[in-house]
Amino acid sequence: MNVWADIVDFLFPRRCVMCGNRLTAQEKHLCTVCFMRLPLTDHHKVEHSLLEKQFWGLFPVGKAVAMFHHAGEKTRHILYNIKYWGHPELATYLATIYAKELQEHHFFEGIDAIIPLPLHWRRQLKRHYNQSHYIARGISKVTGLPIYKNVVKRTANNPSQTHMNAQQRLENVKEIFTLKQPEAIEGKHLLLVDDVTTTGATLTSCAKELAKSPGVTISILTLAIASRTPVPAPEQDYIDPSAFGVPLLN
């Protein structure tokens, strides 16, 4: 028993990021009840996940999975803690748990390295970290896969896409990445990781740049996937479904 740890926990109790209840000594970041209530996707239990199909025809995609559906205030607290509120260690914790589950289903077989989705240096300077690096750390800790941080660079500090529709997101991420070391990834199967995917536009833009190196295959792993892909209303500009690889449904 760690007496000092117990004293610190008594004076500064740790709280669940979803419900706010006090955590037990054995719990980290999420209480057991909230963790059990996470809307898991089970993408890894099917041959071709819906997320994978979203990228078909856009780049040489291997597999694509997300840990949980992002829907509502509770999961928003998780992502905001990771992305904006200075708790990237939560990303590592969740990625470690997810990687262990994926490893049992042989998801990582054939994958050579992990690529964290890059942030522009200005945004990373403001945030002090890239949450995708912390996700990559959790996966690497379980799998032993190396992390490639400098293979591809984000060269444009594009605006946040939070309030953009699908068409605007596509335009917003055009040519924002530059492949710096094509020889380092030639012929390799890469795992591109990020915190959340909505339309997949940013991941696709980065994956297309990585695919400029010959023989590359790209798999995708995110912690969360938006519960629904934004679809333009009838009065909005039409979006060709092929832009996403598969037709979009309301």
LOSELO-876933 format. One line per 3 residues: for each residue z, x, y of N, C-alpha, C, CB. Coordinates in steps of 0.02 Angstrom, whole numbers, plus 32768, in hexadecimal, padded with zeros to 4 digits. Each point is the difference from the previous one (the first is absolute). Glycine has a CB too. Example, Ala and Ser with C-alpha at 12.3 -4.5 7.8 and 13.67 -1.06 7.14 Angstrom:
<sites>
8186 8294 7EE4 8000 7FD3 803B 8000 802D 803C 803E 7FA1 7FC5 ~ 7F9E 804D 8070 8003 802A 803B 8025 7FD9 8037 7F94 803B 7FE0 .
</sites>
This chain:
<sites>
8000 802A 7FC4 8000 7FD6 803C 8000 802C 803E 803D 7FA4 7FC2 ~ 7F98 804D 806E 7FFB 8025 803F 8029 7FDA 8034 7F8D 802F 7FE2 ~ 80AF 7FEB 802C 802D 7FDD 802E 7FE2 7FFD 8046 8062 8026 7FBC .
7F81 8012 805B 7FE4 8001 8043 7FC6 7FCE 8006 8022 8078 800C ~ 7FB5 7F84 7FC1 7FC9 7FD0 8001 801A 7FB9 8004 7FBA 8050 7FBF ~ 807C 7FA3 801D 801E 7FBD 8002 801C 7FF0 8045 801C 8009 7F87 .
8002 8029 809A 801B 7FF6 8042 7FC8 7FF2 8032 8061 804B 7FE4 ~ 7F6A 7FDD 8018 7FC7 7FF7 802E 7FE1 7FBB 7FF5 7FEB 807C 8000 ~ 800F 7F71 7FC1 7FE2 7FBF 7FF1 802C 7FC6 8019 7FC8 8033 7F9B .
8079 7FD9 8065 802E 7FCC 8019 7FFB 7FFB 804D 804E 8016 7F9F ~ 7FAE 8023 8082 7FFD 8000 8049 7FBB 7FED 801A 8059 8058 8001 ~ 7F73 7FBE 7FDC 7FBB 7FF2 8014 7FDA 7FE2 7FC5 8003 805F 8054 .
800B 7F63 7F9E 7FE3 7FE1 7FC4 7FB3 7FFD 8003 8068 7FBC 7FF4 ~ 7F7A 8053 7FD5 7FB7 7FFC 7FFA 7FEC 7FB8 7FF3 7FFA 8077 7FD4 ~ 7FCF 7F74 8048 7FEA 7FBB 7FFC 7FBB 7FFB 7FDF 8043 7FE5 8066 .
7FB3 7FE5 7F76 7FBF 7FF2 7FE2 7FCE 7FF2 8038 8037 7FD2 7F97 ~ 7F8E 804D 8065 7FCF 7FF8 8035 7FE0 7FBB 7FFF 7FEA 807A 7FFB ~ 801E 7F61 7FD0 7FE2 7FBD 7FFC 8032 7FC9 8015 7FB5 8029 7FA5 .
8086 7FD7 803E 802F 7FC9 800D 8039 8014 802E 7FE3 7FD3 7F92 ~ 8029 806E 8078 8035 8017 802B 8044 8004 7FE0 7FC1 7FD1 805B ~ 8044 801C 7F66 8041 8003 7FDD 8013 8048 7FF1 7FEB 7F8E 7FCE .
8055 807D 8029 8019 8043 7FF3 7FEA 8018 7FBB 8063 7FEB 804C ~ 7F88 8054 7FB0 7FEB 801B 7FC0 803B 801C 7FD9 7F91 801B 8031 ~ 806A 7FE2 7F8D 8033 801F 7FD6 7FF1 804B 7FFC 800F 7F96 7FBD .
801F 808F 8026 7FF7 8048 7FFA 7FC3 8013 7FD8 807B 800C 8009 ~ 7F71 7FC9 7FC8 7FC7 800E 7FD4 7FBD 7FEA 801E 804D 7FF4 7F9F ~ 7FB5 7FE7 8097 7FC2 7FE5 801D 7FE7 802C 8039 8024 7F8C 7FE0 .
7F9A 8075 8028 7FE1 8026 8037 7FCE 7FD4 8024 800F 806C 7FC1 ~ 7FF9 7F8E 8080 7FD0 7FDF 802C 7FFB 7FB4 7FF4 7FC1 806C 8003 ~ 8035 7F80 7FBF 7FFA 7FB9 7FEF 8038 7FED 7FCF 7F83 8004 8012 .
809B 7FC2 7FF8 8030 7FE8 7FCF 7FDA 7FEA 7FC2 8050 7FDC 805B ~ 7FD4 801F 7F6E 7FE1 7FEF 7FC0 7FDE 7FBC 8003 8056 8044 7FC6 ~ 7FCA 7F8C 805B 7FE3 7FBC 8004 7FBE 8001 8025 8073 7FCF 7FFE .
7F8A 8053 803C 7FC2 8003 8027 7FCA 8026 7FDB 8043 7FFA 8069 ~ 7FD0 803C 7F75 7FCF 8026 7FDB 7FE1 7FD5 7FC8 803E 806A 801A ~ 7FEB 7F6F 7FC5 7FE7 7FD5 7FCB 7FD3 7FC9 801C 8067 8018 7FBD .
7FA2 7FD7 8082 7FD8 7FCB 801F 7FC1 801A 8022 8069 7FC1 8010 ~ 7F8B 8081 7FEE 7FC3 801A 801D 7FC3 7FE0 7FDF 803A 806E 801A ~ 7F96 7F7B 800D 7FC4 7FDF 7FE3 7FD0 8034 7FE4 800C 7FA1 8051 .
8003 807A 7F75 7FD9 8035 7FE1 7FBA 7FE7 7FED 8069 8034 7FD5 ~ 7F66 7FF8 802F 7FBB 7FED 7FF2 7FED 8005 7FB7 7FE4 8026 8072 ~ 803A 800A 7F6A 7FED 800E 7FBA 7FB6 8014 7FFA 8058 7FAF 7FDA .
7F8D 8070 8059 7FBA 8016 7FFF 7FF1 802E 7FC5 7FFE 7FF5 807B ~ 8034 8034 7F73 7FF5 8033 7FCC 7FFD 7FE2 7FBA 8038 8052 804A ~ 7FD6 7F6E 7FB0 8001 7FE0 7FBE 7FBE 7FDE 7FEE 807A 7FF0 800F .
7F55 8014 801F 7FBE 7FE4 7FF2 7FCC 8038 8003 8022 7F8F 802F ~ 7FA5 8066 7FB2 7FCE 8035 7FFD 7FE2 800F 8044 7FE6 7FDD 7F8B ~ 800B 7FF0 809B 7FE4 8009 8043 8025 7FD2 8030 7F8D 801F 7FD2 .
809D 7FFD 8058 8027 7FD8 802E 7FD4 7FE2 8037 8065 8048 7FE8 ~ 7FB5 7F84 8039 7FDC 7FE3 8038 7FF7 8032 8038 802D 7F90 7FE2 ~ 8005 809B 8026 7FFA 8034 8034 7FC8 8031 7FEF 807B 7FF5 8018 .
7F80 801E 7FA9 7FCA 802D 7FEB 7FBC 7FE0 800E 804B 8031 7FA7 ~ 7FAE 7F8F 8048 7FC1 7FDD 800A 7FED 7FFD 804A 8016 7FBD 7F98 ~ 801C 8043 8093 7FF2 7FFF 8048 7FD9 803D 8017 8069 7FBE 800F .
7F9D 8079 7FCB 7FDF 803E 8014 7FC0 800E 7FD9 806F 802C 801F ~ 7F80 7FA9 7FB2 7FC3 800B 7FD9 7FC3 8003 802D 8034 7FC5 7F9F ~ 7FA2 806C 8056 7FC2 8007 8026 8008 8023 8042 7FDC 7F9A 7FCA .
8061 8076 804A 800B 8020 8041 8007 804C 7FF9 8037 7F98 8028 ~ 7FE8 807F 7FA3 8008 8047 7FF1 800E 8006 7FB5 802B 801B 8076 ~ 7FD2 8021 7F6D 800C 8008 7FB8 804A 7FF5 7FEF 7FA0 8051 7FFA .
8073 7F70 7FFE 8046 7FEF 7FF4 8012 8004 7FB6 7FFC 7FB5 8065 ~ 803D 8067 7F8E 801A 8002 7FBC 802B 7FC3 7FF1 7FFD 807D 8003 ~ 8041 7F85 8017 802F 7FC9 7FF9 8020 7FF2 8043 8017 801F 7F87 .
8005 7FA6 8081 8022 7FF0 803F 8039 7FD0 7FF2 7F95 8010 8042 ~ 80A6 8002 7FD6 803C 7FD8 7FF4 802C 7FFF 803E 7FFB 801C 7F86 ~ 802C 7FAE 807F 8035 7FFB 8033 803F 7FE8 7FDD 7FAD 7FE7 805D .
808C 802E 7FBC 803F 7FF0 7FDF 8013 7FB7 8009 8024 8076 8011 ~ 7FDA 7F72 802E 8017 7FBB 800D 7FD5 7FDF 8035 8074 8021 7FE0 ~ 7F8E 7F9D 8020 7FDD 7FD9 8033 8029 8000 8041 7FCB 7FB7 7FA7 .
8012 8053 8090 8021 7FFE 8041 7FF7 7FB9 801C 7FEB 807D 8015 ~ 804B 7F5E 7FEA 7FFC 7FBB 8018 8044 7FEC 801B 7FA5 7FE3 7FAC ~ 805F 8012 8095 803E 7FE6 801D 802D 8036 801D 7FF7 7FA5 7FB0 .
8041 8043 806A 802E 802A 8026 8022 8034 7FD5 8012 7FA1 804C ~ 7FFD 804F 7F76 8026 802E 7FD5 7FD9 8040 7FF2 803A 7F9E 7FCD ~ 7F88 805C 801D 7FDA 803C 7FF2 7FEC 8023 8041 7FD5 7FCC 7F97 .
8027 800F 809F 7FF2 801F 8041 8038 8031 8013 7FC0 7F9A 8024 ~ 807E 8054 7FCB 8038 802C 800E 7FF8 8042 7FDB 804A 7F9D 8012 ~ 7F9E 8060 7FB0 7FF5 803E 7FD9 7FCD 802C 8023 801C 7FC2 7F96 .
7FAB 8021 807A 7FC9 8027 801E 8011 8019 8045 7FB0 7FBE 7FBD ~ 8073 801A 806B 8012 8017 8043 8034 8038 7FFD 7FE8 7F8D 802C ~ 8046 806F 7FA4 8030 8037 7FF8 7FDC 8041 7FEE 8057 7FAE 7FDB .
7F76 804C 7FFB 7FDA 803B 7FEC 7FD5 801B 8039 7FFE 7FD5 7F8B ~ 7FE0 7FFE 8097 7FCB 8014 802E 8017 800B 8048 7FB3 7FC1 7FB8 ~ 807C 8016 805F 8012 8001 8048 8049 800F 800D 7FA5 7FB0 8012 .
8087 8041 7FBF 8048 8004 800E 8021 803E 7FE4 8001 7F86 8000 ~ 7FD8 80AD 7FF0 801C 8041 7FF0 8020 8007 7FBC 8011 800A 8076 ~ 7FD7 7FD2 7F58 801C 8006 7FBD 7FCA 800C 7FCC 805E 7FB5 8021 .
7F7D 8083 7FE6 7FCB 800F 7FD0 801A 800F 7FBA 7FBD 802B 805E ~ 8084 7FE6 7F9D 801D 800D 7FBE 7FFD 7FC1 7FD4 804B 8057 8033 ~ 7FB2 7F6F 7FEB 7FF8 7FC2 7FDA 7FBC 8000 7FDD 804A 7FC2 8051 .
7F83 805A 7FCF 7FBE 8004 7FE1 8002 802D 7FC2 7FCB 7FEF 8071 ~ 8058 8049 7F94 8007 802C 7FC7 8024 7FDE 7FC6 8001 8063 804D ~ 8033 7F79 7FC4 8028 7FDD 7FCD 7FD6 7FCD 7FDB 8066 8010 8046 .
7F74 7FC6 7FDF 7FD7 7FCD 7FE0 7FC6 8020 7FD9 801E 7FB0 805B ~ 7FC5 8085 7FC1 7FC8 8021 7FDE 8017 8020 7FBE 7FCB 8016 806F ~ 8072 8004 7F91 801B 801E 7FC2 8008 7FCB 7FCA 803B 8057 8044 .
7FE1 7F70 7FCF 8009 7FC9 7FD0 7FBD 7FE8 7FE6 806A 7FDE 803A ~ 7F66 8019 7FF4 7FBF 7FE6 7FEC 7FDB 8033 7FD4 7FFB 7FBD 806A ~ 800A 8083 7FA7 7FDF 8034 7FD9 801A 8002 7FB8 7FEF 8042 8069 .
8051 7FB4 7F8F 801C 7FFF 7FBC 7FE3 7FC6 7FD7 806A 8034 802B ~ 7F90 7F92 7FF5 7FE2 7FC7 7FDF 7FB6 800D 7FEF 8051 7FB4 803D ~ 7F8B 8068 7FF2 7FB9 800E 7FF5 7FF6 8034 7FCA 7FE9 7FE2 8077 .
8043 804F 7F88 7FFA 8035 7FCE 8007 7FE5 7FB9 802E 8051 8054 ~ 7FFC 7F7D 7FA4 8008 7FE2 7FBE 7FC0 7FDD 7FE9 8079 7FF1 8018 ~ 7F5D 7FFB 8018 7FC0 7FDF 7FF0 7FC5 8031 8007 8031 7F93 8027 .
7FDE 80AE 7FDB 7FCC 8035 8000 7FD1 7FFC 803C 8007 8000 7F83 ~ 8012 7FE6 80B4 7FD6 7FF9 803C 7FE8 8043 801B 803F 7F99 801B ~ 7FEA 809B 7FDF 7FF0 8040 8020 7FD5 802E 7FD5 806A 7FF5 803E .
7F85 7FF5 7F86 7FD6 802A 7FD5 7FBC 800C 8020 803C 7FD3 7F9B ~ 7FB1 806C 806A 7FC0 8012 801D 8001 800D 804A 7FCE 7FBE 7FA7 ~ 8068 8030 807B 8006 800C 8048 8016 8048 800C 801C 7F85 8015 .
7FC2 809C 801A 800C 8047 800C 802F 800F 803B 7F91 8013 7FD1 ~ 806E 7FC3 8062 8028 800F 803C 800A 7FC1 8029 7FD3 8076 8001 ~ 805E 7F8E 802C 8012 7FC8 802C 7FEA 8011 8047 8062 7FE0 7FB7 .
7F7F 7FEF 806B 7FED 8007 8046 8026 7FCC 8029 7F8C 802D 7FE1 ~ 80A4 7FE7 8048 8020 7FD0 802E 7FCE 7FED 8037 8074 8030 7FE8 ~ 7F86 7F90 8027 7FD3 7FEC 8036 8017 8021 8041 7FE8 7F91 7FC6 .
7FEC 8095 805B 8016 8025 803C 800C 7FD3 803C 7FC1 8062 7FD6 ~ 806F 7FB2 8053 8009 7FE3 8042 7FE0 802F 8034 806C 7FC6 7FDC ~ 7F81 801E 805C 7FEA 802B 8037 803D 8026 801A 7FA2 7FB1 8020 .
8053 808D 7FF7 8039 802A 8012 8029 7FE2 8039 7FBF 8064 7FDB ~ 8021 7F77 8052 8026 7FE1 8037 8030 7FCB 7FE5 7FA0 8017 804F ~ 8048 7FC1 7F82 802A 7FCB 7FE5 8038 801D 7FD5 7F9E 7FB3 8001 .
8053 8082 7FDA 8033 8020 7FD8 8034 8022 802C 7FAE 8010 7FA4 ~ 803D 800D 8094 802F 801F 802F 802F 7FCB 801C 7FAB 8059 801C ~ 803B 7F6D 7FF3 8029 7FCA 801B 8030 7FE4 7FCC 7FA3 7FE4 804F .
8045 8016 7F73 8029 7FE3 7FCA 802C 8034 7FDE 7FA7 7FAA 7FEF ~ 8046 8096 8017 8024 8039 7FE2 7FF3 8008 7FB6 8057 7FF0 8056 ~ 7F82 7FE5 7F8B 7FF2 8008 7FB9 7FC3 7FD4 7FEF 807A 8018 7FE6 .
7F6A 7FF7 7FE0 7FCB 7FD6 7FE3 801D 7FDF 7FC2 7FA2 804A 802D ~ 8065 7F74 7FD4 8020 7FDD 7FC8 7FDB 800B 7FBE 8029 7FAB 8051 ~ 7F95 8061 7FB3 7FD9 800B 7FC3 8015 8040 7FDD 7FA0 7FC2 8033 .
8075 8071 7FF4 8019 803D 7FE1 803E 7FF2 7FD6 7FD2 8043 8061 ~ 8059 7F91 7FB7 803C 7FF0 7FDB 7FF1 7FD9 7FC0 803F 8000 806C ~ 7F8E 7FD6 7F97 7FEB 7FDD 7FC3 7FE5 8033 7FCE 7FE4 7F98 8043 .
7FF3 8097 7FD6 7FE4 8033 7FD4 8037 802A 7FE0 7F99 8003 8048 ~ 809B 800B 7FDD 8038 8028 7FE5 8020 7FDC 7FC4 8014 8031 8072 ~ 7FF7 7F8E 7F95 801E 7FDB 7FC9 7FD5 8001 7FC2 8038 7FB7 8053 .
7F87 8042 7FB6 7FD1 8001 7FC7 7FFE 8045 7FE0 7FBB 7FA5 8036 ~ 8042 808E 7FF5 7FFC 8045 7FE7 8040 8013 7FDB 7FB5 801D 805F ~ 8083 7FCA 7FB8 8040 800F 7FDF 8000 7FE8 7FB8 803A 7FF8 806F .
7FA8 7FD0 7F85 7FFE 7FE3 7FBD 7FC9 801E 7FD5 802D 7F96 802F ~ 7F98 8075 7FEF 7FC5 8014 7FDA 7FF2 804B 7FFF 7FD3 7F92 801C ~ 8047 8091 8016 7FF0 8047 8006 7FBC 800E 801F 8047 8012 7F9E .
7F96 7FB9 8078 7FBF 8009 801F 8006 8022 8044 7FD6 7F9A 7FC4 ~ 7FFD 8094 804C 8003 8021 8041 7FEB 7FD1 8038 7FE7 806E 7FC8 ~ 8032 7FA0 8074 7FEF 7FD8 803C 7FD2 802A 802C 806E 7FC1 7FFB .
7F57 8025 8014 7FD1 8021 802E 8006 7FDF 8044 7FB1 801D 7FA1 ~ 8069 8009 8090 800C 7FE4 8042 7FC9 8010 8033 8079 8007 7FE7 ~ 7F62 802E 800E 7FD2 8018 8033 7FB7 7FFC 7FEC 805A 804A 8026 .
7F97 7F8F 7FA7 7FBB 7FFA 7FE9 7FD7 7FD5 802F 8026 800E 7F8B ~ 7FF8 7FBC 808D 7FDE 7FD2 802D 802C 7FF6 803E 7FC4 7FC6 7FA0 ~ 801C 8034 809A 8025 7FFC 803F 7FEC 7FC0 8025 8006 807E 8007 .
802B 7F64 8019 7FF2 7FC6 802B 7FF0 8019 8046 804C 7FB4 7FBB ~ 7F76 8044 805A 7FE9 801E 803F 8000 7FD0 803A 7FBC 804C 7FBD ~ 804F 7F74 8036 8001 7FCE 8036 8042 7FDA 7FFE 7F82 7FF5 7FFC .
809E 8005 803E 803E 7FDB 8005 7FEF 7FB8 8010 8040 8067 8027 ~ 7FA7 7F75 7FA7 7FE9 7FBC 800A 803B 7FD1 800C 7F9D 8017 7FB8 ~ 8058 7FB1 806B 8036 7FD1 800F 801E 7FE2 7FC1 7FC9 7FE7 806C .
8075 8002 7F99 8020 7FDD 7FC8 7FD7 7FC2 7FED 8071 802A 8026 ~ 7F8D 7FC8 7F98 7FD8 7FC9 7FE7 8029 7FC1 7FF2 7FB2 8054 7FD0 ~ 808D 7FAC 8043 802D 7FCB 7FED 7FE6 7FBB 8012 805D 804F 800E .
7F85 7FA9 802D 7FEB 7FBF 8017 7FB3 7FF8 7FFF 8067 7FFB 8047 ~ 7F77 802F 7F92 7FB8 7FFC 7FFC 7FEA 7FD6 7FC5 7FF7 8070 8036 ~ 7FCE 7F6F 7FD2 7FE4 7FDE 7FC6 7FD8 8032 7FD7 7FFA 7F92 8040 .
7FE9 8055 7F89 7FDF 802D 7FD0 7FC6 8025 801F 8022 7FB4 7FA6 ~ 7FB5 802A 8081 7FC6 8020 8020 8016 8036 8030 7FBF 7F96 7FF4 ~ 8075 805C 8033 8019 8031 8031 801D 803D 7FDD 8017 7FA3 8050 .
8009 8052 7F77 801C 8038 7FD9 7FC9 802E 7FE8 8060 7FB8 7FDD ~ 7F69 802B 800B 7FC8 8029 7FE9 7FE5 802C 8038 7FE4 7FA7 7FAC ~ 8014 803C 808F 7FE6 8026 8039 8032 8035 8017 7FBD 7F9B 8023 .
8083 8054 7FD8 8035 802B 8019 8007 8042 7FDA 803A 7F9A 8025 ~ 7FB1 8067 7F9B 800C 803B 7FD6 7FBF 8026 7FEF 8063 7FC5 7FD1 ~ 7F67 802A 8050 7FC2 8024 7FF3 8005 8049 8016 7FC0 7F94 800D .
8031 8099 7FC5 7FFB 8048 800E 803F 801B 8022 7F85 7FF2 800A ~ 80B5 7FFB 7FDD 803E 801A 801C 801D 8039 7FD7 8017 7F8F 8030 ~ 7FC9 8081 7F97 8017 8036 7FD4 7FCA 8036 7FFB 8049 7FAF 7FBF .
7FCD 808F 8036 7FD2 8038 7FF6 8018 8028 7FC3 7FE4 8004 807C ~ 7FEE 8008 7F56 8010 8028 7FC5 8001 804A 8013 7FCB 7FA9 7FB4 ~ 806E 8078 8041 8008 8045 8016 7FF5 8033 7FC8 8050 7FD7 8055 .
7FC1 8016 7F6D 7FFC 802F 7FC8 7FDD 7FDF 7FC5 8069 803A 8027 ~ 7F56 7FBA 7FDD 7FDD 7FDE 7FC9 8003 8026 7FBF 7FB5 7FCE 8054 ~ 804C 8075 7FB0 8001 8028 7FC4 8042 7FF9 7FD9 7FB3 8050 8038 .
8083 7F9D 7FEA 8041 7FFA 7FE0 8005 7FC3 7FD3 8032 803B 8060 ~ 7FA3 7F94 7FAB 8006 7FC1 7FD9 7FC1 7FF2 7FD7 804C 7FD4 8058 ~ 7F84 8059 7FA8 7FC2 7FF4 7FDC 800C 7FF0 7FB6 7FC5 804C 8051 .
8020 7F7C 7F98 8005 7FED 7FBA 8044 7FE5 7FEC 7FAC 8054 7FEA ~ 8082 7FA0 8045 8044 7FEC 7FEF 800B 7FB5 8008 8027 8070 8023 ~ 800B 7F78 7FB9 8016 7FBA 8005 803E 8000 802D 7FD2 7FE0 7F8C .
8028 8001 80AE 8034 8001 8033 8023 7FBD 8004 7FBF 8055 8040 ~ 8082 7FAD 7FD0 8027 7FC3 800B 8010 7FFC 804B 8032 8004 7F8B ~ 7FAE 7FCE 8097 8009 7FF6 8048 8038 7FCD 800A 7F86 801B 8019 .
80AE 7FF7 800C 803B 7FD5 8006 800E 7FED 8048 802F 8036 7F9A ~ 7FEC 7F8D 806F 8014 7FE7 8042 8038 7FCC 7FF5 7F8B 8014 8031 ~ 8091 7FD5 8006 8038 7FD1 7FFA 7FE9 7FB8 7FF1 803F 8048 804F .
7F8D 7FA1 7FD4 7FEB 7FBA 7FF7 7FB5 7FFB 800A 8070 7FD6 8027 ~ 7F70 7FFE 7FB4 7FB9 7FF2 800B 7FF8 7FB6 8011 7FDF 805D 7FB2 ~ 7FF7 7F96 807F 7FF0 7FBB 8013 7FB8 7FF2 7FEC 8052 8002 8061 .
7F7F 8014 7FC6 7FB9 7FFA 7FED 7FE9 803D 7FD9 7FEB 7FBA 8065 ~ 803B 807D 7F9F 7FEB 803E 7FDF 7FCF 8029 8029 8014 7FC8 7F95 ~ 7FE2 8025 80AA 7FCD 8021 8029 8010 804A 800C 7FE9 7F92 8036 .
8056 807E 7FD9 8012 8045 800E 7FFB 802A 7FC1 804B 7FDA 805C ~ 7FCF 800C 7F6D 7FFB 8024 7FC1 7FB7 800D 7FED 806C 7FCC 7FDB ~ 7F6A 8002 8030 7FB9 8007 7FF0 7FE0 8036 802B 7FFC 7F88 7FDE .
8014 8079 8062 7FE4 8032 802D 8013 8047 7FE9 8005 7FAD 805F ~ 803A 805C 7F8E 8017 8042 7FE9 7FE0 8011 7FBD 806C 7FF0 803D ~ 7F91 7FE0 7F96 7FE4 800C 7FBD 7FB6 8013 8005 8052 7FAF 7FCF .
7F89 8030 805D 7FB9 8011 8009 7FF8 8048 8018 7FE7 7F87 801A ~ 8046 808F 8010 7FFD 8045 8018 800F 8031 7FC7 8022 7FDA 8074 ~ 8011 8016 7F64 8011 802A 7FC6 7FC6 8003 7FCF 8079 7FE3 800E .
7F63 7FE5 7FEB 7FC9 7FFB 7FD0 7FC4 802A 8014 8028 7F8F 7FE4 ~ 7FD9 808F 8057 7FC9 802D 8014 8002 8040 7FD6 8003 7FD1 8075 ~ 8036 803E 7F6D 8004 8038 7FD3 7FE5 7FEB 7FBC 8065 8030 803D .
7F6F 7FF7 7FA4 7FDF 7FEB 7FC2 8030 7FF2 7FC7 7F9E 8042 8024 ~ 8054 7F88 7FB8 8025 7FF2 7FC2 8046 7FE6 8009 7FBD 8056 7FCF ~ 8054 7F94 806D 8044 7FE8 800D 8008 7FB7 7FEA 8009 8050 8061 .
8030 7FA1 7F81 8015 7FBB 7FF2 8040 7FF3 8026 7FCA 8000 7F8D ~ 803D 7FC5 8091 803C 7FF0 8027 8022 7FC3 7FE5 7FCB 8032 8065 ~ 8075 7FD5 7F89 802A 7FC7 7FF0 802E 7FF3 803B 7FFC 801B 7F84 .
801D 7FA8 807F 8028 7FEA 803A 8045 7FE9 7FE7 7F97 7FDD 803F ~ 809D 8036 7FE6 8043 7FE7 7FF4 8021 7FF1 8042 800A 8041 7F94 ~ 800D 7F82 8075 8027 7FEE 803B 8041 7FDF 7FEA 7F97 7FF2 8046 .
809B 8010 7FE4 803E 7FDD 7FF0 7FF6 7FB5 8004 8042 8061 802B ~ 7F98 7F88 8006 7FF9 7FB8 800B 7FB7 7FED 800A 8073 7FFD 8032 ~ 7F7F 7FC5 7FC0 7FBF 7FE3 800F 800C 7FBE 8024 7FC9 8038 7F9A .
8013 7FBD 809D 8009 7FC2 8025 7FF2 7FC5 7FD2 7FDF 8039 806C ~ 8047 7F93 7F9B 7FFC 7FC7 7FD2 7FBC 7FDF 8002 8079 7FEF 800E ~ 7F66 8014 802C 7FBE 7FE4 8006 7FD4 802E 802A 802E 7F8C 7FF6 .
7F93 807A 7FF9 7FD1 8026 8028 7FE7 7FD5 8039 7FDD 8045 7F9C ~ 802A 7FD1 80A2 7FEA 7FD7 8039 7FB6 7FEF 7FFA 8056 8037 8048 ~ 7F9A 7F8A 7FC1 7FBB 7FE8 7FFD 7FF0 7FDE 8042 8006 7FF1 7F81 .
7FC1 801C 809D 7FF0 7FE2 8041 7FF9 7FB5 7FFB 7FC8 8069 8020 ~ 804E 7F76 8014 7FF7 7FB8 8004 7FB6 7FF1 800A 8074 7FF0 8030 ~ 7F75 7FD3 7FC1 7FB9 7FF0 8004 7FE0 8010 8043 8015 7FA7 7FAE .
8011 8053 8089 7FE3 800D 8041 7FFB 804A 8010 802D 7F93 8025 ~ 7FF3 8098 7FB1 7FFD 8047 800C 7FC1 801E 7FE2 807D 8005 8001 ~ 7F75 8039 8011 7FC6 8022 7FE4 8005 8004 7FB5 7FF4 8043 8069 .
7FD4 7FB5 7F76 7FFE 8003 7FB7 800A 8048 7FE9 7FB3 7F9C 7FFC ~ 8072 806C 7FCE 8009 8042 7FE2 7FDE 8000 7FBC 806E 8012 803D ~ 7F66 801C 7FB8 7FDE 8006 7FC0 8034 8012 7FCB 7F93 8022 8038 .
8076 7FB6 7F93 8031 800F 7FCC 7FF6 8044 7FE0 8008 7F88 7FEB ~ 7FBB 8091 8014 7FF3 8041 7FE1 8025 8038 8023 7F91 7FD6 7FDB ~ 8084 801E 8063 8026 8033 8024 8041 800F 7FDE 7FCB 7FDB 806A .
804E 7FF5 7F6E 803F 800A 7FDD 7FF6 800A 7FB5 8038 7FBB 8057 ~ 7F8B 8043 7F92 7FF3 800D 7FBA 7FFC 7FC1 7FD6 8039 806A 800F ~ 7FEF 7F62 8003 7FFE 7FC1 7FDC 8004 7FC8 8034 8037 8033 7F99 .
7FB4 7F8F 8056 8006 7FC9 8030 8048 7FF3 8013 7F99 7FCE 7FCF ~ 8072 801E 806E 8042 7FEE 8018 800A 7FB5 7FFB 8001 8064 804D ~ 8039 7F87 7F9E 800E 7FB9 7FF7 8037 7FEA 802F 7FDB 8007 7F8A .
8020 7FBE 8092 8036 7FE4 8028 8037 7FE9 7FD0 7FB1 7FDD 805C .
</sites>
